[in-house]
């Protein structure tokens, strides 16, 4: 399935701002290690451990280096996704800061929250 088709199937859930009084929050995203940009309609999470586990899983599944990037996002740009603990970031593309690296062969143990 082409990536464009995957994005077309995504439907924004309720806005996160309805449940949060903060104007900004930290989001994490696991993605290929050579990519630091978090794009609109990207799946994200507010839990670093969840993003790290996903990066390790993807590194082993795809046999490529992955990392977790961190961004500060306006709550107006955050929407609930279908899966618990996941959110869509739907703001302008943002440069993220790498906070964790995963390589093929890494395991899930030894990562404290």
N, C-alpha and C positions, 0 to 999 in steps of 0.2 A: 504494500500500500504506500502510495506516495505521501510525503510529509504534508503537502498542501491539503490533501484529503483529510488527514488527521486533524489539522487545524480547523477545517470547515465543520467537523462534527462537534467541536467544543461549544458548549452552551454555558454562559455565565450563570452562576447561582446567585443567591442574594448578596448584596454588597456587604463587605466586612464592616464598613463604617457604621452600620446600623447597630452593631453590638459592641462598639469600642469607642471610647471617648478620646483616645490618643490620635494625634494628627499624622503620625508616622510610626512604622514598626519595622523590625528586621525580618527579612525573608531569606531563605536559603534555597539553593537549587543545585542539584547534581547534574553535571553535563560534561561533555568531552573536555579534556584538559587543555586543549588549544583554543577554547572559547570562553571568554570572560564576560560576554554580553548577555544580559537577560532581556529577552524580547517580549513584546506584547503577546498575551495569551499563553505564556509559559506556565507550566505547573511549578508551584513552589510550596514550601512548608515553613512554619515558624519554629520547627524543631530541628536543631542541628543533628541530633542522633539519627533521626529519620532520614535526613538528607545524606548523612555519611553512610548509613546502611545501603541506601539506594545507589550511591556512587560505587561502593564495593561490589554490589550485585551486578551493576552494569559493566564494571571493569572486567569482571569474570565472565559474564555472559557474552559481551562484545569483543573481549580480548583486546581492549584498548585502554589507555590511561584516562581516568575520569577525575574530576575534582568537584568540590562544593564551593560555590560562590555565594557571597553574602552581599545583599543590597539593603539600603534604607529606602522604603517605599511609603508613599502617602497612602493612608488607609482608603482614600477615595479610589485608588487604583487596584484594590484587592477585592476579589470576589471568591465566594466559596465554590469549590469544585465538587465533582461527584463523590469522590472518596474522602472519608473522614481524615482530617489532618492535612489535607491538600487544599491549596488555594490557587486561583489564577492571578497572575500579575498582569494587569491590562493597562499599564501606563507606557510612557515612552521608553525606548530601549535604554538600558542602563549598564554602565561598566560595573561589574562586580569585583569583589576582592576575594581571591582564593583563600579558603580557610582550612581545607583538608584535601589530600591527594590520595587516590586509590589506583593501584596497579593490578593487572591480571595476576592472580595467585594470592592476593591479600585475603585475609579472612575477617570475620565480623567481630572477633574478640579483641578486648583491650581498648575499646573506645569508650571512655567515660563521657557522660553528658556534661 
